[in-house]
């Protein structure tokens, strides 16, 4: 893949700056418990930390990448909507954890191209003092260390993470998820970005997310998992960040999710 105007290292550095800007807003709100909780129409939580972090990211993108567009969870599309370049941002993935004082939440920042997909991703979890990042062709990193998926090839030797949701029940697939858990060596429910980052690090071998996801939940995660040598698809096996389900694995265990189609 060759994109003449793409500087992978430069855009990754900029994505890190965007994550830094978000961390500077979200972490003090979290540490001090200084936020007001609102509810969206879909009955998910939102705080001023979500909104302000996304606004800070958008301001930097508009100032330093004026030809780019941006899609955020809280404010929608800003900037150049006709550009092939689009930043996709979730200011706080895991807001439910954030508001309850659970440190498993993160800002997700991705740069995508209309023809070439996700090219850069950063997942920053400041309450855990953890950060993961990747750019196409440059590999994936966890806190500055190169990371790679595991080599576990047998389900009965694998650690898996499953996020149950009403969507799986509505699809009639909860029983298949339970069976998959029973067949695995060990099963947990780490949820949100965390389970996929554990796949990228090789600590978890297969992760199945909830039903009802959005591009901002998945774009940054996808490039990190793939650059770590893993496989990332929806439940039908389609390589995409634009569907409402997501499965990541070390690639050797992905076939065990076929029953979820």
N, C-alpha and C positions, 0 to 999 in steps of 0.2 A: 504494500500500500504506500503510495506516494501522494502527499498533499503539499503542494508547492509553498503554501503560506502557513504551514503548521510547524511551530517550534515546540516540540514536545517538552523539553526541559524548561523552556521559558513559561509555557502555559501551566505546567505543573507548579512552578514556583509561584505564579500568580494565584493559582488555586489554593496554595498553602496560605497566602496572604489573606484570601477571602475567609478561610477557616479561622485564621488568627483574629480577624475582625469580629467574627461571630462569637468566638470563645470569650473575647473581652467583654461581651455583653451578657452572654448566657450564664457563664460560671458565677459571677457575682450574684445574679438573681437567684441561682440555685443555692449557693452557699449561705446567703443571707435570708432565704425564703421570702424574698421581696418581690412578689408578683401578684397580680390579680387574675384569678381563673375565670375564663369564659368558656362557653360551649358553642361549637359550630352547629349548623343545621343537621349534620350527620352524627351528632352526639359524640364528637371527639373533642378533647380538651385543646385549648389554645390560651397562651398568655402573651403579655407584652414582650416577653423575652423572645418568643417566636417571631413576632412581627418586627421588633426592632432589629433583631439579628439579620433577618432577610432584607430589611431596608438598608442596613449597613453594607451588605454584600452587593445589593443592586446599585448603590451609589458608586461603589468602586468599579463595578463593571461598566456603568454608564460613563464614568470619567476616563477609564483607562482602556476600555474595549468598546468604544462608541458604535462600532459597526456590528457588534454582536447583539443577540437577543438574550433574554433570561426568562426562564419559567420557574416560579417559586410556589411553594404550597400555599402561602398566605396571601400573596398579592397577585398571583397569576402571571401573565406575560407582560414584561416591560422591555424597553429598548427596541431594537430593530427586529420586528417580527418576520421580516422577509429574508433575514440573513440565514445562510446555511449553518452558521455557528450559533449554538445556543447553550448557555449555562443552565443547568437544571439543579435546583437547590431545595433541600429540606432543612430549614433552620434548626429544628429540633426533631430528630427521629426518635420517638419514644417519649413524647410529651407526658403520657400517663405516668411513666417512671419519674420524669422530671418533677411533676407536681407532688408526687408522693415521697420524694426524698430518696429515690433509688437511683444510684449513679449510672445506670445503663441507659444513656441517651447520647446522641451525637448529632453534629451538623454534617450533612452530606452535600458535597459540592462536586459537580461533574461538568465537563465540557464535551458537547456532542457536535457532530457534523451531520448534515442531512443525508449525505451519501455514505459516510464512513462510520456512523454510529458513535459510541462513546469512546473518547480518546484519552481523557484524563479523569481521575477520580480521587477525592480526598474524603476520608471519614475521620472526623475529629471528635473524640470523647473526652473532654477536658476534666470531667469529674472523676474519671478513671485514670487520668494522666496518660491516655493512650491515643495514638494516631496511626492511621494506615493510609497509604497512597500508592498510586500507580499511574503510568502513562504508557500508551501503546509502544511496544518495542523497548521499554526501559525497565520492565519488571515491576514486581510488587514489593512493598516494604511495610514492615510493622515497627514503628518507633525507630526507623532508620536502619533496621536490619532486613536484609532480603528474606522474603518468606515464600514458602512453597507448600502446596497441598500434600496430603499424605499419600502413601502407597498401599493403603489397606484395600484389599481386593475382595474380601469376603464379608457379607453382611453380618454373619454371626461373630465377626471380629471387629465390627465397626461401632464407632460412637456416632449417633445421629441426634439431630435436634428437630423437633416437630412443633410447629405453632398451630394449635387447633383454633378454629374460629367457626362462627355460625355459617360462614360461606361453605366450608367443607361439609357441614351437615346438610345444607340445602342442596349440595351436589350429590349427596348420598355416598360420600367417600370417607366418612369418619371411620368406618369399619376397616377400610384398607389401610388407613394411617395407623390404627391400633395394631393391626397385624404386622405392619412393617416394624413398629416399635418392639413388638414381641420377638421378632426374628433377629433383631440387632443385639449386639453384645451389651450395649448400654444406650439408653435413650434419655434425653433431657429436653427441656423446652426453654432455650435461652432467648429466643425471640428477637424481632427487629433486626437491626444491622449486625448485632453481636454474633449471632449464629453464623452468618456468612463470613465474617472476619475470622472466626475460629476455623472455618473451612479453609480459608486462604492461608492461615498459619499452620494447618496440618493437625490441629488439635481435635477438630470434628471432621468426620469423613463425608457426611451428607446432611444437608439442612433443607427443610421444607417450610416455607413461610405461610402466612395466612392468606386467605382469599380476600380480594378487595384492594390490592396494592395499586399505587400510582407510579408514573415514571420517576418522580422525585424520591420515591422510596428505594429505587432500584438502580438508577443509572450509575452512580458512583460505585456501588457495590459490585456491579457487573464487571467493570474493567479491572478492579482489584482482584476478584476471584480468577478471572481469565488470565491475567498477567502472572498470577501465582501458579498457573498450570492447571486450573480447575475448569469445570464445565458449569455454565449458567444458562438455564432455560426457564420457560414457563412449564406448567404441568403437562402440556402436550408435547414437550420436547423441542419447542421452537426457541431458538436463540434470540432473545429480545428483552428489553427493559420496559416495553410498552404494553404489556398485558397485566392482568390483575392477579397473577400468581407467579411465584418464583421458587426455583429449586437450584441449589448450588451443591456441587460435590467435587470429589477428587477426580471425577471422570470415570473411575473404575466401578463406581456403584450406582451411576445414574440409571442404569437399566432397571433397577429395582423400583423405580417410580412409574413404570409404564401403566400400572393399574390405576393411576390417578387421572388418566385421560378420559 
